[in-house]
Amino acid sequence: MLGYYLRLALKSFRRNPGLTAVMVGAIALGISVCVVTLTVYHAMSGNPIWWKNDRLYAVTMDLWDPKKPADPRHPALPPSQMSYNDATALAASGIPERSVIMFREEGVVSGGSAQRKPLPAGTRMTTADFFSMFDVPFLYGSGWSAAADSGPEPLMVLSKRENEKLFGGVNSVGRTLRWNDRPFRVVGVLDDWFPIPKFFDVTTGAFGQPEDVYIPLRWAMRLELAPNGGSTDCWALQELHSYRDFLNSDCVWLQMWVELPNAATRAHMQSFMDAYWAQQHRAGRFLRPRNNRLTPVDQWLADNDVVDNDNRVFVGMACAFLAVCLINTVGILLARFLGRAPITGVRRALGASRGDVFTQHLVEVGAVALAGAGFGLLLAVLGLWGLHALYAAPERGGYQELAHFDNASIIWAIALAVVSAAAAGLYPAWRIGRLPPAIYLKSQ
Amino acid sequence: MGWNIRPVLSALLRNRTGAVLVAVQIAIALAVLVNAVYIVHQRIEKMHAPTGVDWRNEFWVQSEGFTSRFKAEPSMREDVRYLRSLDGVVDATPANSVPMGWSNQSTYLFTNPNQKGAQLSVSFYAMDEHGLNTLGAHLIAGRAFRADEILPPVEAQNATDFVPELIATQSLAKLMFPGTNALGKVVYDDAGHAATIIGIINDVIAPSWSVLQGWNHVMLIPRTSTMYGIGYLVRTVPGRRDAIMSQVEQHLAASNPDRVINEVRSLEFFRNRLYREDRNMEVFLITVTLLVITICCVGIFGLATFNVSTRTKQIGTRRAVGGRRLDIIHYFMIENALITTAGVVVGCALALAVGYWLSLRYQLPRLDLYYLVGGILVLWFIGQLAVWQPARRAAAVPPSVATRTV
């Protein structure tokens, strides 16, 4: 029966090839625009470490100006970074299973065996837990131990990309490199790692590459480094005459994350922060209302506006477009089915039930939707490929990974095709099935 | 006969489905069209905001010393001397940041000491006495910095020292001292250090568009910076920029082994990067709007064609009893106008709702009603255009059709 219906559908397509093309084209366009925008939106809003969403928390405290919030767009939120004294005091609590304090610095590396001249390298000055906390994969070696955070040894970890540039990709663990003209020993090389968005530090752009060099935070204090390449925000201009003054200031420049394995440790950490806040408040700091936050990753991404409004508009517009395409298809299908009403009347008179007529037309609709979805998927691949080319250029942001066609896109496309077929086809097929055959037989 | 609406309306009401579908399409199309045009208009205005500088002929070089042998100040002096000596270079200056370059330094300014009086967050360009000429900005009042007024570079030790004098943009001066002449007035930083406004220049664009501050809340200070690497802004004669950029990059990379060149970028690059989201938005919205309207036209056309073909006999009858061709054309045009009107009424509500959501999201002023009126007219016109050809075809139906199958 299905074969017969398919043949009927094919016949009907041949009778009106232009109209069929319009329907298939409209569905294809609508689906492809939707799939492209949803794919980009999905990549932007994804939580790249979702399996730790109930364990990882960004730590923030509101030490800002009593007269105005840190970010007027989000007056309820504390600044997104921490001051040195507060971060180290909280890390010393010993409550979190892991904790990390870090910032980004632009450094210069030299002395690699495959390198001809000194090269600038984005560097993360961080404590040891960074690698285990964020599940960073290693190709060679490992991170440094917690003891090395306070030890005298100059150690470093390289990204895979950097290791290829400096050592031609060979295992460089144990070799010594110069960073800002000081020797550092390589203890580990990362494997490919590109979380999207770059959730652990959104101050330097939420879709950039992770840093290429990792060095214990302690070296920043030894070499008196303030973020160069990150951001430093100070609300009160304090007289800063030495690096010590900077460390003691209320300037925020460090990102802090903690790993709290369960609700009890979370509550414990929160009460520790509150107690610390109260003690500092009595001493004349923290002049704004108490606002100590432990923010899980997905909330963190929302708080920091990682998905911008433009992308919501894109998705909304794409959906509106798909809706117009579908309504259009409903109109065309309805017109076409009703135009064939006399033939349907004959079929009904010859014994086809309402259900048969309904199924027959549904097959026709299904064929249109399937073709539309197929072409839509093809168009979406082309569209994403174009976006990829457009975005990869550095002045466009270098967002290479954002516009990748993934499984999610295929699922979106199939889901949209099914929904489209149902939305566009059910009503016309039902309507034609309900037509009383007698009228159409009479007038012939 | 003329414009008789009642028979058209009663025929429409008898056979609603197709008309309702087209009306819904028109409603969505209106909401999309009006809001897309509104957003695109805002973005175009933003992208065409005057920069106040000669950005087409300027580029930025950023260098970073990394050894203990590296001496920032002598290196800076030597580089600037080299840059200014080049054939084709109009002028060059050390700079902490550049227009549209994203990396931004700002401070609060107050009109009274102790953080009192009018207060503004202000981006600053830390440049030497060649800064104004290199930017391509011009003085409106007062004077530029003299060479002997340029203070030693900012380092960590003197990071919080303020400057005794500054040059403000026109908008900044007006906002700090509304209604009076800001020239010669004194402003204060957070810590209460005073600085005199010695010059007022045209509005110069800040390194980034910030919500905290307008794009033109900008000042020049007479002090360079070596704190975050050393940067230079270079202005060339038209047409020579790219050649000079590569020449400079090669020379600076080789001239001093104790530093690296991080970045050599034209201001045009920064400008493209700064506005890339706006440009993407523009392209996307225009494309989708055109697609929506096209699909709508196809829908209107399709419905009208279908109606014409199913009503051939009725049309013939009407012609046979004295209806003119013009009456038939009018009939279909009026029918389309009625459908469009229904769609537009619903579309207005939809457009306003979407506009309200957008205004909340973007903190923009509410949708202007002019856009709505414009959108309605456009859809009316397009609807009539789409129905024109089927209506002509209907008018061509000969009266004899009426007699054939009865």
Interface residues (C-beta under 8 A of the other chain):
Chain A: L19 V22 A26 L29 V33 P72 R73 E106 G107 V108 S110 K117 P118 L119 P120 N180 D181 E224 A226 N228 G229 A236 L237 Q238 E239 L240 H241 S242 Y243 F246 D308 N309 D310 R312 V313 F314 G316 M317 A318 A320 F321 A323 V324 C325 I327 N328 V330 G331 I332 L334 A335 L338 G339 L390 P394 E395 R396 G397 R431
Chain B: T17 G18 L21 V22 V24 Q25 I28 A29 A31 V32 A36 I39 E64 F66 T67 S68 T107 Y108 A156 Q157 A159 T160 D189 D190 A191 V211 L212 M227 Y228 G229 A253 P257 D258 V260 N262 F269 F270 N272 R273 R276 E277 N280 M281 F284 L285 V288 L291 V292 I295 C296 V298 G299 G302 L303 F306 S309 T310 V354 L358 R361 Y362
